[in-house]
Amino acid sequence: MISQQTIDIVKSTAPSLKKHGQQITSRMYEIMFHKYPEVKEQFDMSAQANGSQPAKLATSDLAPSQ
């Protein structure tokens, strides 16, 4: 079960995620692929290049908190 403190933290970050979500997720993927290049084969790299995958992740993270 998720604690109330965790729920509160997630809800408090929603405005920043809404405003900067795609930038955050794009950077996360950039770091992940640099540190762990072997995971690239598990991703659609064209969706990375055109920004659709980072956008989908940012949107999916935000949706439950709204």
C-alpha positions as CSV (number, residue, x, y, z in Angstrom):
1,M,0.0,0.0,0.0
2,I,1.2,3.5,-0.8
3,S,1.6,5.8,2.2
4,Q,-0.3,9.1,2.4
5,Q,3.1,10.9,2.5
6,T,3.9,9.3,-0.9
7,I,0.5,10.3,-2.3
8,D,1.0,13.8,-1.1
9,I,4.5,14.1,-2.7
10,V,3.2,12.7,-6.0
11,K,0.3,15.2,-6.1
12,S,2.5,18.1,-5.2
13,T,4.8,17.4,-8.2
14,A,1.9,17.3,-10.7
15,P,2.1,21.0,-11.6
16,S,5.8,20.7,-12.5
17,L,5.2,17.5,-14.4
18,K,2.4,19.1,-16.3
19,K,4.6,22.0,-17.2
20,H,7.9,20.2,-17.8
21,G,6.9,16.5,-18.2
22,Q,8.2,16.0,-21.7
23,Q,11.5,17.7,-20.9
24,I,11.9,15.5,-17.8
25,T,11.1,12.3,-19.6
26,S,13.2,13.1,-22.6
27,R,16.2,13.8,-20.3
28,M,15.5,10.6,-18.4
29,Y,15.6,8.5,-21.6
30,E,18.8,10.3,-22.7
31,I,20.5,9.4,-19.5
32,M,19.2,5.9,-19.4
33,F,20.3,5.2,-23.0
34,H,23.7,6.7,-22.3
35,K,24.3,4.6,-19.2
36,Y,22.6,1.4,-20.4
37,P,22.8,1.3,-24.2
38,E,21.8,-2.3,-24.2
39,V,18.2,-1.3,-23.3
40,K,17.8,0.6,-26.6
41,E,16.7,-2.6,-28.4
42,Q,13.6,-2.7,-26.2
43,F,12.4,0.7,-27.4
44,D,11.1,2.1,-30.6
45,M,14.0,4.6,-31.3
46,S,12.0,6.4,-34.0
47,A,9.4,7.2,-31.2
48,Q,12.3,8.5,-29.1
49,A,13.6,10.6,-32.0
50,N,10.3,12.2,-32.8
51,G,9.4,12.8,-29.1
52,S,6.3,10.7,-29.0
53,Q,7.5,8.2,-26.4
54,P,8.7,10.8,-23.9
55,A,5.4,12.6,-24.4
56,K,3.4,9.4,-23.8
57,L,5.3,8.7,-20.6
58,A,4.9,12.2,-19.3
59,T,1.1,12.1,-20.0
60,S,0.7,8.6,-18.4
61,D,2.5,9.8,-15.3
62,L,0.3,12.8,-15.0
63,A,-3.1,11.3,-15.8
64,P,-3.6,9.5,-12.4
65,S,-2.9,12.6,-10.4
66,Q,-5.4,14.8,-12.1
